[in-house]
């Protein structure tokens, strides 16, 4: 290994540590950009590499930002809170039915509004709703952990469901429909197995009976009725537009961005939803984070990391039957859990592209980078934002030891079964 390999590895490790710890409370994107600038100045990454990286990530990052802005408009209008309360009241007094419903609602939000949308929007709503029901902390924890887990685990079905999906689909030019057809079954398996193993882990903590009498009338939480009425139609129009656009190779950002702009314009005219607040809270740092981290990883990969991963995948491909894809998926998942799934999916893409036979490896990489991050708290940006939101807004701290205990025990069988379903298609 060359000196540049160890230097690039050091830049990556220090940058990731700064992103996680945030010592001066700067935005995560700034730490990432500082690492990228150092990588360029040291000659590990070139300016021409920056252009290549930007061409890879622009579609993914602008799509995610647009979807999050769209979901924030709907959230401020009361759309998601209405759904959550309506579902809670519809489950009567059954804690188990509510647990199941929260997971399914989280799965639907992740599918359309990405995993970050579920982590940032649904988690506070569920927490507030459970507090109103006068549940104790140990009874609240299963619902909160399930919400955080399903945000990533159920972010498989559509290209737009996870930044990982968009990056991989864009890199290998996979259309929206082709991707959805390939991943709809694995996503169903991921959701079903997540429900079972989360229930198995939390079956003693989930309350048998709950009271929803303290919850308000669902219609009372609707703040902007015009946006509330148009929201379902916008969601349907988005999915149809993604599908049609995929046939003509239109980047998903060109669908998501106009939708977000239109909704912000409608909200601004109504003057009920604070659009200024939404635009300030929009995840602009994700753009900087993605660009900076991918610049670092691009250079790191060229210095030897891509070759090492490609060798591992080739070795795994010699295993019989479905074992090759399953082992490859676990390799991708382990890397995501250690280094975060944003740089991990890039390394996976570069390694797969260097191998002659892609097969199901592209999708195994996506599944590994969507579910594997649940092994550790640093595995995905959505999890970091989820933990930060819980601690800052609700004073609810989830220790690393507890998170990893739940993550490993639940995510391991979920990942295995999801990868197995991919092979069996």
N, C-alpha and C positions, 0 to 999 in steps of 0.2 A: 504493500500500500504506500502511496506517495505522501509527501508532507502535506500537499494540498487536500488530501482526503481527511486527514486529522484536523486541519484548519477549518475546512468546510463543516465537518462534524461538530467542532467546537462552536462555530457561529450558530449552527442550527440549535444545538442544545441550550446555549445561553439565551438565544432569542425566544425559544419556547418557554424557558423558565421565566423570563421577564413577562411574557404574555400571560402566564398563569398567575404569577405573584403580583404583577403590576405595582412595583414599589413606589412609584410617584403618582399612581392613579391616573396615568395617561391612558388614552385610548389604545386598545390592543393593536390597532393598525400602525401606530407610530413606532412601537417596538419592532414590529415586523419590518417596517421600512428602513429603520436604522440598521438592522441585520442585513437587509438587501444591499444597502449602500456600501457597507463594509465588504460584503462579498464581491461587489463590482470593483471597488477600489483595490482589492487584493488580487483581482484578475481571475477569481474563481468563476464568476459569471460575467459575461460580456454584455455590452449595450445591445448587440444584435439578439442576444438571448432574451433580453427584456421585451423586445418586440414579439418574439415567438411566444413568450409566456402570456403577454397581454392578449394575443390572438386566441390563446387557449382559455383564458379565464374571464374575458369581458362578458361573454354571453351568460355564464353562470352567475357572476356576481351581480350584474344588473337585473337579472331575472329574480334573484333572491331578494334584493332590495325592493324591487317593485311589488313582489308578492307580500312582503312584510308590511309595506306601506298600505297596500290594499287591505290586509287583515287588520291593521291598526285602525283604519277608517271604519271597518265593520264593527270592530271591538268598541270604539268610542260611540258608535251609534246604538250599542246595546245588543247586537246580533248574537254574539257568542254567549253572553250572560243569559239572554232569553232562552237559548237552546239548553244551557246547563240546568237552569231552574225548572224549565218545562220537563226535562228528562227526569230530574230528581223527584218532582212531584208525581210524575207518571209511574214511578217505581214503588209507590205506596210506602210501606214501612220496612221494606227489605233492604238491608245493608249490602247483601250479596248482589242483588239486582242493580243497585246503584254503582257498586264497584265495577260490574260488567259494563254498564252503560257509560261510565267515565272512560273506560279503555276504548270502547267502540267510538265514542265521540272524539277522543284524542286521535284515533286512527284516521277518521274522516278528515279532521283538520290537518293532520300531517300530510295526507295525500294531496290536498288541494293547496294548502297554505304553507307547506314545508314544515320540517321538524322544528325549526326555530320559532315558527308561529305557535305551535303547540306549547313549547317550553315557555315562551314569553307571555302568551295570552291566556291559555287555558289554566295553567298552574295557579295564578293568583285568583282566578274565578272559583276554581274548585276549593282552594284553601279558604277563601272568604265564605263560601257556601257551607262548608263543613263546620266552620266556627259558629255560624248562625244556628246550626243544628245542635250546638252544645256538645260536640264530640270531644273526647280527650285526645291528647297528643298521640298516644299509641294507637288510637283508632283512626286518626287523621293520616298518619304516616303511610299506611298501605296505599291510600288513594293518591297521595303526593308522589310516592315512589313509582307507582304504576303510570301516572301521567308522564313523569320524566322518562321512564323506560320506553313506553309506547311511542313517544315523540320520535325516537330514532328507529326503533324496531319496526314500526309500521310506515317508515318513509321510503318504501321500496316501489310502490305501484306505478308512479308516473315520473317522468323525467324531472318535473318541477318539485317533486316531493322532498328533495334533499340536494344541497349544493354538490355533494359527491356525485349524484346521478347526472346532474347537468354537465359537470366537468367530463365525466367518462363518456356520456352519450355524444357530447360535442367533439371530443377528441377522436372517437371512432366513427363519427358521422352516422349515428343510429337515430332513426326518425322517432317521433313521439309515439306513433301507433305501434311500430315494431318493438320498441322498448316495452310499452304497456302490455302487449300480448305475451311477451316473454316473462314479465315479472308479476303478472296478476296472480298466478297460482302461488309462487313463493311468498308473496305478500300475505295472501290468505293463510298460508301455513304459519308465517311469522306471527300474525295476529292471534290465531287460534292457540298456538303453542305458548305465546306470551300470556294469554289469559289463564291457561292451565297452570303453568309453572309459577306465575305470580300468585294465583290462588293457593297453590300448594305451599308456597312460602309464607303467605300471610293469612291462611285460613283461620288461625286462632285469634288474630287481631281485628279482622273485619267484623264490625258489629252485626249481630243478628237482626236487630230491629233498630230503626231510626225514626225520628220525628221530623217532618218537613213543615210543620205548622208555623215555624218561625221564618220560613222563607217568604219573600214578597210575592205578589201576583206577577207572573212572568211579563205581562204586558206593561207593568209599571216600570220596568228597567229599560224599556225602549226609549232612547233619547232623540233619535232622528228617524221618524217613521218613513220618510221618503227613501233613505238609504236602506233601511230595514226591508222595505218591500222589494227594492231592486236587487238586493244582495243575492238571492237564489238564482235570479236570471243572469247576473253577471258571472256567477260560478259556472253555470251551464254553458254560457257563451264562451267562457275562457277555455273549457275543456274541448268544446267543438272546434274553436279556433286553433288550439294547440294541435289537434288531430289533422285539420285541413292544412295548416301551415307546415306540418311535418312532411306531408306528401310533396310539397313544393320546396322543401329544404329551407323553410323560413326559420331563423333562429327564434327560440322561445322568448327571448328578451323583447323581440319586436311585437310580441303579443301581450306580454305582461306589462311592459312599460306604458303603452297607450291606455290600458285598462286602469292602471294606477293613477295616471294623470287625469283621466275622465272622472274617477271617483273623488279625487282630491278637489277637482273643479266643482263638482256637484255639492260636496260637503262645504266648500268655501262659500258658495252662493246661499246655502241654507243658513249659514252662520250659527249652527248649533254645535257642530263638531269643531274643535279647535285644530285647524289644519296646520297652523304654525307650530303647535306643540308636537303634532305627529311628524312633521318634517324634521324637527330638531331631534326627535327620538329615533328616527329612521336609522337603520344599521349602516351608516356610511363607513364606519370603521371596518366593516367586513370587506369593502372594496380594497382598502389599503392593506388589510391583513392578508387577503387572498393573493394580491399582487406581490407583496413583499415576501411572503412565505414561499410562494411558488418560485420566485427568483432564487431564493436561497437553496431550495430543494433541487431546482434544475441544475445548478452548479454542483451540488452535493452528489446528485445522481450521476453526473458525467465523470466525477472523480472516482467512481467505483461502486456506489451504492446500488445503482440500477443493475449492473452486471452481477452483483452478489445476489440480488433478489431473483434475477432471471435464472441464475444457476439453481437456486432453490426450487423454483417452479418447474424447471426442466426435470430435476430429480424427482419431484413429486409426481410428474406426469407419467413416470414409469410404473407407478402403482396400479394394480388392477382395478377394473370397474369404476365405481363412483368415488373410490378412495382418493384418486388423484385430484379431482375437483374439490372434494371436501377438505383435504389437507391444504390445498392452495388457498381456499377460502379462509381457513384458520390462520394461515401464515399472514394473509392480508389483514385479518382481524387483529392479530397480535401486534403487528406494526402500527396499526391505527390506535390501539390502546396505549402504546408506548409513546408515539410521536404525534398524536392527533390525526384525525382522518383527513384533514385538508391536505397536508403535505403527503400523507400516506397514499391517497388515491392517485396523486400525480406520479409518485414513484412506481406504483402498481401499473399505471398506464404506460409509462416509459418502458418498464420491464416486459410487459405483455407485447408491446409493439416490436420489441427486439426478437420475439420468438415467432417462428414461421406459422405455427398453428395456434390461432386464438381460441377457437372452440367456445366453450362456456366460460373461459377464464375472465373475460370482460365482466360478465355478470357475477361471477364468484368474487371478483375484486369489489364490485359495488356492494354486494351483500355483506362481505367481510368488513367493509368500511362504513356500512350503515348500522350493523348490529354489534360488531366487535368493539366499538368505542364504549359500550356499556360495561366493559370489563374494568375500566378505571375512570375517575372523574375528569381526567384530562383528554379523554378519547375524542370528544367532539366539542365544537364551539357551542352547540345547543345546550350541552350539559353544563359547560362553564357558565353560560348565561343563566341557566336554570338554577344552579347553586347560588350564584350571585344574587339573583332575584329573591330567592327564599331567605337568604341571610340578611339582605338589605331591607326588604320590605316587610318581612314577616318574622324576623329574628328566629328563624328555624334553621339550625345548623345541622348539616348531614356530614358526619365524619367520613374521612377517606376509608377507614377500615370498614365501617358499616356499608358504605356505598359499594366497595369492592366485594364484600361478602354477598350482597344481594346480586350484584352484577355478574359475578362469576357463576354463582349457583343457578341463576335464571337464564343469563345470556348464552351460556355454553350449550345447553340442550336446544334452545331456540335457534341458535346459529346452525347447529348440526342438522336439525330437521329441515330448516329452510334451504340449506345447501343441498340436502338430499332430494328435496322436491324439485330443485333446479335441474339436477342430473336426471331425474325420472321423467322430465317433460318429453 
